């Protein structure tokens, strides 16, 4: 991102950034406005549609209730009561009179009644008009198989199949009929109602310019929809069911219907159990939202114009100080360390930057002089190092005289058949040759233990009767690498402070084991142990070495003892490696060497 902006001048970058920030601000403002306004539109829509749906429910419920009340007078007629209770005692003449009563009821009350029927508990049916094949005509009607349950039934929109009215869409209402003598239910009076009254009710209730209502039964059968072909069908069996999902009551959803965003809500009738679903195009309810959106676009256009004209002018306040500082930096680059940026006291960031630049140039000038002096000192130091190296080479010649002398002693011992002299001279020569060899910073544990055995043989020759030693190291560790002269100086300390003071009446044990990926080598003796004060001093010394390992003066020592070995191990392997001291009064001392368990490659 930084590389992208580095391609443009500051003025262009500032214009683009201000435009981007303004555009982002407008987008965020538009998003939150749209979100908030959409929620407001949903609330308003729910309020309006809920009130309209309640009015529709009330009107339809009242309509059905009035229908039910008006039938009570008819079913109390003596002739009708006799038909329900004993249909066999009714003559054809009486049956015609009952049909006439039903026709007069329809004529005087509700013209939208397509058919009215009496249905007894034993499934006898009497209609206001006699039809041929009467029983067969009614068997397929949905109300014929309604059980006698002592309550009113509403059967949602379906198509009539009996003669004269065949193919008409109706709603069936079944009102229970009770005996005037026993007060028990003796049947139903059934009315098939055309949808004319419901159509008028829904057409009077409009939602905006193109909003619409529809009514669904409890089983999602379409009771009413402006598309007549969909009435009486499950909503899932119509194209509408594939486009919308009816929301739960009390919620409003926005869904796409025929390519338009529609607001959809639903309201249920507590009496009928049917639902009124309202659908209104979102655009009709959100005219204010589009006005706000247009206002936002106009505002962004005005802001963009102001940014393009004003930002280049304002940016000069920032660009000029940067160019001034750039000129001074070029002078410093060319070697002029006396140049200084213009500085005025204040809280302006550019003035603070100029002050820092001046300080930097001053320090840079001082550091250049300091570096020159240090380089001169380094030259003198290298000369002294070369002189010391030459002296070390000269000193390296001296051990050859010792090796040659030991070889002469070994030859004399061999001539005189003195095996102790031969063994002593041989082991001593090997030990000195091993310690004097400058190469091989790291050696295998096998090599280190070999020299250790030779050194112990020399000690056994010195104290042949009382001194005891044992090296018990698993051969699998022989290939492990460690710093040269790690164990031998520690063994030398043990001989010096334990074996010699006791005239050889002592024992030394060397062992090793692996611990969590490390190798621990232990050198144990049975001496008097280290006094507590001395032990604390030694431990503190090892701790100080680990903490101040980078201080050359601190770690410099001529000793090859405990401090020297610990320093070399810590420098080679890092934190957590080196020596650990454990001492037990009158029982002895254990020195633990911890190194990484790594093996020589090849």
N, C-alpha and C positions, 0 to 999 in steps of 0.2 A: 504494500500500500504506500509506504514511504517512497519507494522507487518511482511509483506512478506520479506522485505529487511533485517530486524533484524535477520532472520534465517541464513544469510550467513556472512562469514568473509568479511572484507573490500576489500581484494584483489579480491575475487570472484565477489563481487558486482561491483567493478570498471571495471573488465573485461566484465561482462555482460552489464553494462551500456555503455561502449565504443563501444561494438559490436552493441548494440541496436541503439545507436546514429548514428554509421556509416551506419548500415542497413537502418535506417530511412532516412538518408541523401541521400543514393543511390536511395532509392525508390522515394524520392521527385525529385531528379535530373533526374531519368529516366522518371518520370511522366511529368515533365515540358519539358524534351527533346522530349518525344513522342508527347506531345501536340503541341510543336513548330514545330517539324518536320512534323507532320501530316498536320498542316496548310500550311507548305511549299510545301509538296507533293500535297496538294489540289490546291495551286496556280500554281505550275508547270503543273499539270495535266490539269487545266483549260486553261492555256496558249497554251499547245500543242494541246489539243482537239479543242479549239476554232479556232485556225488557220486551222487545218485539216477540221473542219466542214465548215468553210468559203469557203475553196477550193471546197468541195463537193457541197455546195450550188451554187457556181459560175458555176461549170461545168454543173450541172443539169439545172440551169436557162438558161445558154447559149444554152444547148442542146434543151430545149423547145422553146427558142426564134428562133433558126435556123429553127426548124420544122415549126414554124408559118410563118416565112418569105418565105420559099420555096413554101408554099401553095398559096401564093398570086398570083403567075404567073398562076397557074392552074385554079383558080376560075375566072380569067379574060377572059378565053376562051369564045368566043361568044356562042358556043353551050351550055356550062355549064350555062352561064348567062340566056339563053333562058329557060333552064330547071327550074331554080329557079323561074323566073318570070311567066312562063306560061307552066307548065308541060304538059298540054293537047295537045300542038302543037308539041311535040317531038314524032317522030316516033320510032318504035322499032329499026330501023337501027341507028338512032341518039343516042338512049340510049346505044346501043352496042359500039358506038364510044366513048361515055363519059366513059363507063366502061373501054374501052381500054386506054383512057388517064390516068385514075386513076391507072391502073395496070402498065403502063409505068412509072408513077411518082414514084411508090413504087420501081419498079425494078431499076430505075436510081438513087434513092436517099437513102432510108432507108429500109434495109431488115427486120428490127425489127418491121415494121408496120404490125400488124396482120390483120388489116382491116381498109379500108378507106371508108367514107360514105358522101353523100351529104344529108342534112336535111333542107327542106324548112320551111318557117314560118307556113305553113299549115300542117306540119308534114308529108310531103311526103319524102320518103327515097330512095336513089339510091346508091347501093354499087358497089365496083369494080368487084364484082362477083354477078351474079344473083342467088338467092336462092329460093327454093320453100317455099311457105307460108311466103313470105317476111315480111309482116306486123306483123304477129304473132311472127316472130323471133326477131324483134327489140323492140317490146313493153316492154319486160322485161329488156332491157338494161338500165342502170342508166342514160345514156346521152339522151335517147329519151324524157324524161320528163323535161329536162332543159329548163327554160323559155327563150324567146328571149330577151336578155338584152344588146346587143351591146358590150359585153366584152368577153375576153377569159375565158374559164372554164377548170379547171383541176379536174378530178374525180380520187381519189386515187385507189389503187390496188383493182380490183374486178375480177370475173371470167366470161369469155365470155360464152354465152348460145346459140349463133346462130350456124348453121351447119359449118362443116369442122374445125372450131377453138374452138369447144365446150370444156370447162374445162380449157382453157388457162388463166393464170393470166396476166392482162394487166392494163395499166394506160390509161385513155381516155383523149384526149385533144380536145376541141371544139374551133375552131377559127371562128369568125364571118365573114360572106360573105356580101359584099355590092354591090348594083346595080351600074353598070357603067354609067347609065343614071340618075337615081334619087338620087344616093348616099345613099339611105336608106338601112337598113339591110334587106336582103332577105332570110337569113338562116345561117346555120353553115356547115363547113366542119369538119367532125369528124374523128379522127384517134385513133385506139386502138393500143397502143404500148406495145410490150412485154418488160419484165424487163431485157433483155440481156445487154443492154447498161448500165443501172443503176447498175446491178450486177458487171459488169467489173469495173465500176467507184469505187464502194465500196470495191471491192477486191483489187484494187490497193492501197487503203488508209488503211494501217494496223496500229494498235495500239499495240505496244509491240509484245510479242509472242502469246498471246491469247486474246488480246483486240478485241473489235468488235464495229461496228456502226449499228444503225438501224434508219429508218426514219418513222416518224409518221405524219399523216395529222392533220388538225386543229381539227377534231373530234376524235382524238386518234385512227384512223384506221392505222394499220401497213402497210405502203407503201412498205418497204423493211426490211427483216430480213433473216439471213442465214438459218433459219428454214423455208422452203418454205410453210409448212402447215399453218403457222401463218399469212402469207401475206393475206391482204384483210379482216382480222378480227380485231375487237376492241381489244386493248391490255388487257382490263379487262376480255375478254373472253378466254385468253390464260393463261397457267401456269405462264408466266412471269409477268402478271398483278397482281398475288397473292403474288409475292415475292418482287417486287420493287415499289417504288413510285417515279414518275418522278419529279426531283427538278425543281424549277423555273429557268428561264434563268439567267445566270451569277453566279449561285451557284453550288457548288460541294458537294455531299453527299456520305457517306460511308454506304453501305447496304449489307446485306447478301443475296447472290444468290447461290443456290445449295451448301450451306455450306461454301462458300468463301466470304470474304469481298471484295466488288467491289466498285471502284470509279465510280460515275455516274455524268455526266453533260449533259446539253442540249443547243442547239443553234438553233435559228429560222431564217428562210429565210424571208427577208422583202418583196420579190417579190411573192413567192409562199405561204408564211404563214406556210409551213411545217417545222417540227423540226427534227434535227439530234441529236440522243441520243448516247453518247459514254459510253461504259462500259469497264473498264480495271481492272484486279485483283490488289488489293492494294499491294500485295507482289511484283509485278513486278515494281511498282513505288517506293517502300520503302526499297530497298536493303540497302541503307545507314542507315536507321533507325535500321535495325537488326544488322548491324555492330556496331553501337553505343551502342545498348543494350548488345551485347556480350562483348564489351569493358568495359561496366559498371560492368558486372558480374565478369570479370577477375580482375578489380580494387578492387571490394569489397573483393574478395578472398585474394588478397595480403594484403589489409588493415586488414582483420581478422587475418591473420597470424602474422602481426606485432603487433597487439593489444595483442594477446595471449602470445607473447614472451616478449614484452617490458613493458606492463602494470604491471605485477607482480614485475618487477625490480623497476620501477618508484614508485609503491605504497608503497615501504618500506620507502620512504621519508615522507610519511604521517602516516604510521602505527606505526613506532617507537615512535614518540612523543605522540601518543594516548596511547600506552602501558605504557610509562613512567608516564603519568598523571594518568592512571588507578592504578598503583602501589601506588602512593601518596594518591589517594582517598581511597584505601583499608586501608592505615595506619590511615587516619582520621576516618574511620568507626570503627576501633578498638580502637579509643580514643586517638591517638597520634596527638594532636593539635599543636605540635611543628614542624611537618614535613613541608617541603617547596619544590615546584617543581623547577627544574633547569630553570633559566631565563637568557636570553641574550638580551640586548637592541636591538631593531630593529622593522621592520614593519611586520615580519612574524606572521601570524594569530595564530600559535601554541604558539609562545612566548607571544603574547598578552593574549592568553588563560591561560598560566602558570602564568602570572602576575595576572590575575583576580582570579585564583585559590588561589594564595598566599594571596591576599587581603581578599578573602572570608574566608579562614581559620583563619586569624587574627581577622576578625570581629566576626566569630563564637565563637572564644575563649572568646572575650570580652562579647558577648551576653550571653554566658553560665554563666559567673560570675555575669552579671547584673540580669539574671533570678533568680539566687540563692538568691541574695539580695532581689529581689522583692517578692519572695516566703516567705522570712522571714518577710518582712513588711506585707504581706497579712495575715500571722498568727496572728500578733499583732492586725491588723485591725479587724479581725473576733472576737478576744477576746473583743475588745472595743464595737463591735456591740452587742455581747451577753449581755454585761453589760448594754448597752442602752435599749435593749429589756426588760431586767428584770425590769429596772427602769420604762419603759412604762407600764408594767403590774401592777406595784405598783400604778402608777398614775391613772390607769383605775378604781381602786377601789373607788377613791374619788367621782365620779359622783353619786354613789349609796347613799351617804349621802344626796346629793341634791334631788334625786328622793324621798327618804323617807321623807325629810323635806317638799317637795311640797305635798306629800300625806297627811301629818299631817295638813297642811294649808287647803287643800281641805276638809278634814273631819271637821275641825273647822268651815269653811264657811258653810258647809252643815248643821251642828248642829245649827248654828246661822241663818240659812235660808238666807244666803248672796249669791245669784246666781252669782254675778260678781266675787267674790273671788273663788267660785268653778270653774267657766269657765276659769278664769285667770290661776289658779293653774293647771287645767287639760291640757289646751293648752300648757302652758310653759313646763310641764313635758313631753308631747308628742314631742315637738320640741327638747328638750335636749336629750331625749332618741333616737330620729332619728339621730341627729348629732353625738352622741357619739358611735353609733353602727359601728364597724369596718368592718363588712361583707357587701356584696352586693355592689361591686364597681359600677355597673350599676343598675338603678332602672327604673320603668316605669314612664311615664309622670304623670300618675294618682297619684302615690305615692308622687312625687315631688310637685304636685299641692295641695294635701291634707295637707301636712305640711305647704305649702305657705298660705293656707286658715286659718290654726290655727294661724300662725304668724300674719296675717292680723286681725284676731279677737282680738288678744292681743293689736294690735295697735288701733283698734276701741275702746277698753275699755279705753285706755289711752286718746284718743281724740274722745269722743263719739258724739260730735255735728258737727264738721266741717270736719273730715277726711272722704274721700270717696275712695272706691276701687271696682274694678270689674274684674273678670276673665271670659273671653269669648273665650273658646277653644273648638273646635268641638270634640265631644266624640270619633270620629273615630281616633284621634291622641292619645288617652289615653294609648294605648298599646305600643307606641313608647318608645324605650330605650334611656336613657341619663345618663351621669355621675352623681352620687349622689352629692347633694349639689351644683347644678348648678344655679338654680333660687333663692334659699333662700338667699345666700350671697348678690346677686345683689339687692333683695328686701330690705335687711337690710341696704344697702348703701343708697337706695332711702329714707327710713324712716329717716336715720341719717342726710342726707344732704338736704332733701326737707321738710319732714313732721315736724320734730322736730323744725327746725328754724322758721317755720311759725305757730307754736303752733297748728298743726293739720289741718290748713286751706289749704289742698292740696288734690290731687287725684292721684291715681295710677291705671293704666290699664294694664292687662296682656292679650295678644292675641297670636294666632299661625296660620300659614298657610304653605302649602307645595310649594316648589319652585324647579323645575327641579330635583326631586328625593331627595331633602333635606327638613328638617323641620326647619322653622324659628320661634323662639319664641321671642316676643317683650315685653319688660317691659318699659312702658312710664309713665312719670310724667309731671305735669304742673308747675314745679319749675322755678326758674330764669334762668336755663341753666348753662352750664359749660363755664367759660371764655375761649376765643380763645387760649391763651397761655397754659392754663392748659389742654385744649382739645388736642392740638398738642402734649403736653408732654405725655398724656395718650396713644394716638394713636402710638407715636413713641415707647413707652414702649411695647405695644402689638406687634408691628412689630419686635422689637429686640428679643422678646421671640421666635417668629416664626423662626427667622433667627439663633438664638443661642440656640435652644432647647436642644442640646446635651451637652451644658456647664452646669455641675451640679451646679457650684458655681453661675452662672448667674441666674438660675431660682429658686434657693433656696429662699424661703420667708416664713415668719410666717403668713402672711396675708391670709385671706380667701376671699379677695375682688376681684376686676376686674382682676388683673394680675394673681392671683392664679387660678381663674376659667378658664381664657383663656389658661393658661399653661396646666391645666389638660385636657381640651377639645382637644387642639392641640396634646398632647401626645397620647390621646386615639384614635382620628379619623384622624389625619394627616393634610396635606396641604389643605387650603381652609376652614377649620372649626375653630370655636371659636367665639370671640366677635367682634362686630362692634359698634362704638359709633357715634351717631348723636345728635347734640345739637342745639337749636334754642334760641337765646337771648330773655329773658322775656317770653318765651312760653313753655320751658321744654326740656327734654332730653329723647332720645329713645336708649335703649341698645338692640341690636339684637343678639340672640344666634342661630348659625347655626350648626345643627347636621345632620348626615345621617338619613333618614327616614327608620329605620329598627324596626321590632317588635319582642317582646319576643316570643320564640318558646316554644310551649307546655303550 
